[in-house]
Amino acid sequence: MRTNHFTRIFRFGSLFCFILLFQFCVTTDIEEINFRQKGKIKFWSAKSKEGSKYLDNLRKLEESNTSYSGEFDIRIQNFFPKKDVFSLSGKIFYDKPTGKMQIELTDKLFGISVSKVFSDGQTIRIKTVSVDKIHEQTMDDIVLSDPSTGKQTVVPFPVIYYLLSNRNAELFKPQWTLVQPNDGIVLVRKPGEEWTYYTAENGIRSVEWDSSGKNVKAVTSVLGEVEFPPKTTITRIVSRTDGADQNRIEIKMKKVSRTDKLNQVVFGF
């Protein structure tokens, strides 16, 4: 995994054109989730006996997960230039052995596929209904831009990918990872950004990302019981300067089928 997967933002305008294709609009605000305050906490190095043991336990939890396919609803709330909420349906396929994940977004009103997003954990490939060419980029956040209105939605895709795939442990490199086993916190410090993982008995409860370079903060939290894949997750993106909301994203799983082996034919455009 590249250490700078959040160093570039791609303005891929066509991906957000699906807003113009459907008329199903939801006005209910997405729940506001809070950033946790760590306070003064003593952390252990990932290389220490305590830190190494704790990270090994997290890896064992991840190894017990399976491949899966599922259906979900997603809501995206924008705050600029005006506050609005849009809703889509989706299908997801995740193959544990390869790390492949594919998400297909569909119009809730007509059931028409509007875009597909594929990732192997290293790169992202995007195909929209209105563009023949497939867009490819390194693992990074995606700026969805509506060319008609100028509205933008920043989707921190790596955060969502790692939570829905539960492949977080591969990011816990000893040289930049600190651990607080008693409080269940893993702190990953990289140049220009900081990741904080809050864990529960069954896995990751929430992930916070703080980027000084992009001047934004994001948090993704599991609502309800921590399980794999999580039934409901909410992502909140705010300005690092004044804490003003930029976007919120809610994903609710409706149906999940777990399997040891996923048919590879489901991946691709």
C-alpha positions as CSV (number, residue, x, y, z in Angstrom):
1,M,0.0,0.0,0.0
2,R,1.4,3.4,-0.9
3,T,1.9,5.8,1.9
4,N,0.7,8.8,-0.1
5,H,-2.6,7.5,-1.2
6,F,-4.3,10.7,0.0
7,T,-1.8,13.1,-1.8
8,R,-3.9,13.8,-4.8
9,I,-7.5,14.6,-5.5
10,F,-9.0,13.8,-8.9
11,R,-11.8,16.0,-10.2
12,F,-13.7,13.4,-12.1
13,G,-16.8,15.4,-13.1
14,S,-18.6,12.8,-15.1
15,L,-19.0,10.5,-12.0
16,F,-21.3,12.9,-10.3
17,C,-23.5,13.4,-13.4
18,F,-25.8,10.7,-12.0
19,I,-27.4,13.4,-9.9
20,L,-28.9,14.7,-13.1
21,L,-30.2,11.3,-14.0
22,F,-32.5,10.5,-11.1
23,Q,-35.2,12.4,-9.2
24,F,-35.3,10.6,-5.9
25,C,-34.2,13.2,-3.4
26,V,-34.2,12.7,0.4
27,T,-34.4,15.8,2.6
28,T,-33.7,14.1,6.0
29,D,-30.3,15.1,7.3
30,I,-27.7,12.4,7.8
31,E,-26.8,11.9,11.4
32,E,-23.9,14.0,12.7
33,I,-21.1,11.9,14.2
34,N,-18.5,13.5,16.4
35,F,-14.7,13.4,16.4
36,R,-13.4,11.8,19.6
37,Q,-10.9,13.6,21.8
38,K,-7.9,11.5,22.7
39,G,-6.6,13.8,25.4
40,K,-3.3,13.0,27.0
41,I,-2.8,9.3,26.4
42,K,0.4,7.3,26.6
43,F,1.0,5.3,23.5
44,W,3.2,2.3,23.0
45,S,5.4,1.7,19.9
46,A,4.1,-0.9,17.5
47,K,7.5,-2.5,17.9
48,S,7.1,-2.9,21.7
49,K,5.9,-6.1,23.2
50,E,2.5,-4.6,24.2
51,G,2.0,-2.9,20.9
52,S,3.0,-5.9,18.8
53,K,0.7,-8.2,20.7
54,Y,-2.3,-5.9,20.3
55,L,-1.8,-5.5,16.5
56,D,-1.4,-9.3,16.2
57,N,-4.8,-9.7,17.7
58,L,-6.3,-7.2,15.3
59,R,-4.8,-9.1,12.4
60,K,-6.3,-12.4,13.6
61,L,-9.7,-10.7,13.7
62,E,-9.3,-9.6,10.1
63,E,-8.2,-13.1,9.1
64,S,-11.4,-14.6,10.4
65,N,-13.5,-12.5,7.9
66,T,-14.8,-13.8,4.6
67,S,-15.6,-12.7,1.1
68,Y,-19.1,-11.3,0.6
69,S,-21.6,-9.7,-1.7
70,G,-24.4,-7.4,-0.7
71,E,-26.9,-4.7,-1.5
72,F,-27.1,-1.3,0.2
73,D,-28.6,2.2,0.2
74,I,-26.3,5.2,0.2
75,R,-27.1,8.8,1.0
76,I,-24.8,11.7,0.2
77,Q,-25.4,15.1,1.9
78,N,-23.7,18.2,0.5
79,F,-23.5,21.5,2.4
80,F,-22.2,23.8,-0.3
81,P,-23.4,25.8,-2.2
82,K,-26.7,24.7,-0.5
83,K,-27.6,21.8,1.7
84,D,-29.2,18.8,0.0
85,V,-29.3,15.0,0.3
86,F,-29.4,12.5,-2.5
87,S,-30.0,8.8,-2.3
88,L,-28.9,5.8,-4.5
89,S,-29.0,2.1,-4.3
90,G,-26.0,-0.1,-4.7
91,K,-24.4,-3.5,-4.9
92,I,-21.1,-4.5,-3.5
93,F,-18.7,-7.4,-4.1
94,Y,-15.7,-8.1,-2.0
95,D,-13.1,-10.9,-2.5
96,K,-11.0,-11.4,0.6
97,P,-8.1,-13.4,-0.9
98,T,-7.4,-10.7,-3.6
99,G,-8.7,-7.6,-1.8
100,K,-10.9,-6.8,-4.9
101,M,-13.9,-4.7,-4.2
102,Q,-16.5,-3.5,-6.8
103,I,-19.4,-1.1,-6.1
104,E,-22.2,-0.6,-8.5
105,L,-24.5,2.5,-7.9
106,T,-28.0,2.5,-9.4
107,D,-30.9,4.9,-9.7
108,K,-33.4,4.1,-6.9
109,L,-36.3,5.3,-9.1
110,F,-35.5,3.4,-12.3
111,G,-33.0,0.8,-11.2
112,I,-30.5,1.9,-13.9
113,S,-26.8,1.5,-13.3
114,V,-25.2,4.9,-13.2
115,S,-21.6,4.1,-12.2
116,K,-19.2,1.3,-11.1
117,V,-16.2,1.7,-8.8
118,F,-13.5,-1.1,-8.6
119,S,-10.5,-1.2,-6.4
120,D,-7.9,-3.8,-5.5
121,G,-6.6,-1.8,-2.6
122,Q,-3.9,-0.1,-4.7
123,T,-5.8,1.5,-7.6
124,I,-9.3,2.7,-8.3
125,R,-11.1,2.3,-11.6
126,I,-14.3,4.1,-12.3
127,K,-16.9,3.7,-15.1
128,T,-19.9,5.9,-15.6
129,V,-22.9,5.4,-17.8
130,S,-22.3,8.6,-19.7
131,V,-18.6,8.1,-20.5
132,D,-17.1,5.2,-22.5
133,K,-13.6,5.7,-21.1
134,I,-12.6,4.0,-17.8
135,H,-11.0,6.4,-15.3
136,E,-8.1,5.0,-13.4
137,Q,-6.2,6.5,-10.4
138,T,-4.1,5.5,-7.4
139,M,-5.8,4.8,-4.1
140,D,-7.0,8.2,-3.1
141,D,-10.1,10.2,-2.2
142,I,-12.4,11.1,-5.1
143,V,-13.9,14.5,-5.8
144,L,-17.2,14.0,-7.5
145,S,-18.2,17.1,-9.4
146,D,-21.4,18.0,-11.2
147,P,-20.3,20.0,-14.3
148,S,-23.7,21.7,-14.5
149,T,-23.9,23.1,-11.0
150,G,-20.4,22.9,-9.7
151,K,-21.4,20.9,-6.7
152,Q,-18.6,18.7,-5.3
153,T,-18.6,15.7,-3.0
154,V,-15.3,14.5,-1.5
155,V,-15.4,10.8,-0.9
156,P,-12.5,9.5,1.2
157,F,-12.6,6.2,-0.7
158,P,-9.6,4.5,1.1
159,V,-11.3,5.1,4.5
160,I,-14.5,3.5,3.2
161,Y,-12.6,0.7,1.4
162,Y,-10.6,-0.4,4.4
163,L,-13.6,-0.3,6.7
164,L,-15.8,-2.4,4.3
165,S,-13.0,-4.8,3.5
166,N,-11.5,-4.8,7.1
167,R,-7.9,-4.7,5.7
168,N,-6.7,-2.0,8.1
169,A,-3.9,-4.0,9.7
170,E,-1.8,-3.8,6.5
171,L,-1.5,-0.1,7.1
172,F,-0.1,-0.5,10.6
173,K,3.6,-0.2,9.6
174,P,5.8,-0.3,12.7
175,Q,7.8,2.8,11.7
176,W,4.7,5.1,11.9
177,T,2.3,3.2,14.2
178,L,1.6,3.8,17.9
179,V,-0.8,1.7,20.1
180,Q,-2.8,2.2,23.3
181,P,-4.1,-1.3,24.0
182,N,-6.1,-0.4,27.1
183,D,-8.2,2.1,25.3
184,G,-8.3,0.3,22.0
185,I,-6.6,3.0,20.0
186,V,-4.2,2.7,17.0
187,L,-2.5,5.9,15.9
188,V,-0.8,6.0,12.5
189,R,1.3,9.1,11.8
190,K,2.4,9.8,8.2
191,P,3.9,13.0,6.7
192,G,1.1,15.5,6.4
193,E,-1.7,13.2,7.8
194,E,-2.7,11.3,10.8
195,W,-5.0,8.3,11.2
196,T,-6.7,7.2,14.4
197,Y,-8.4,3.9,14.7
198,Y,-10.8,3.2,17.6
199,T,-11.3,-0.6,18.1
200,A,-13.9,-2.7,19.7
201,E,-13.9,-6.4,20.7
202,N,-15.1,-7.5,17.2
203,G,-13.1,-5.0,15.1
204,I,-12.8,-1.4,14.1
205,R,-15.4,0.9,15.6
206,S,-14.3,4.2,13.8
207,V,-11.5,5.7,11.8
208,E,-10.5,9.4,11.8
209,W,-8.3,11.0,9.2
210,D,-6.6,14.4,9.7
211,S,-4.8,16.0,6.7
212,S,-2.9,19.2,7.2
213,G,-2.0,19.2,3.5
214,K,-5.7,19.2,2.4
215,N,-7.0,21.1,5.4
216,V,-9.7,18.6,6.0
217,K,-10.7,16.0,8.6
218,A,-12.9,12.9,8.1
219,V,-14.4,10.3,10.4
220,T,-16.1,7.1,9.4
221,S,-18.0,5.3,12.2
222,V,-19.9,2.1,12.5
223,L,-23.4,2.5,14.0
224,G,-24.7,-0.2,16.2
225,E,-22.9,-3.5,16.6
226,V,-19.4,-3.9,15.2
227,E,-19.6,-6.8,12.7
228,F,-18.3,-7.6,9.2
229,P,-19.3,-6.1,7.0
230,P,-20.9,-3.3,9.1
231,K,-24.6,-2.8,8.7
232,T,-24.5,1.0,8.9
233,T,-21.5,3.4,8.4
234,I,-21.5,7.2,8.4
235,T,-18.7,9.3,7.0
236,R,-18.3,13.0,7.9
237,I,-15.9,15.4,6.2
238,V,-15.2,18.8,7.7
239,S,-12.9,21.7,7.3
240,R,-9.8,21.5,9.4
241,T,-9.9,25.3,9.9
242,D,-13.3,25.9,11.3
243,G,-14.9,22.5,11.6
244,A,-17.6,23.4,9.1
245,D,-19.3,20.4,7.5
246,Q,-18.5,19.7,3.8
247,N,-20.1,16.4,3.2
248,R,-21.7,13.4,4.9
249,I,-22.1,9.9,3.5
250,E,-24.3,7.1,4.9
251,I,-24.2,3.5,3.8
252,K,-26.8,1.0,5.0
253,M,-26.4,-2.7,4.1
254,K,-29.8,-4.3,3.2
255,K,-28.6,-7.8,2.3
256,V,-25.3,-9.6,2.8
257,S,-24.2,-13.1,1.5
258,R,-20.9,-14.3,2.9
259,T,-18.9,-16.9,1.1
260,D,-15.4,-18.4,1.2
261,K,-14.9,-17.9,-2.5
262,L,-16.4,-15.2,-4.8
263,N,-16.8,-15.8,-8.5
264,Q,-14.3,-13.5,-10.2
265,V,-16.7,-12.9,-13.1
266,V,-18.5,-10.2,-11.0
267,F,-15.4,-8.0,-11.3
268,G,-14.9,-5.8,-14.3
269,F,-16.8,-3.4,-16.6
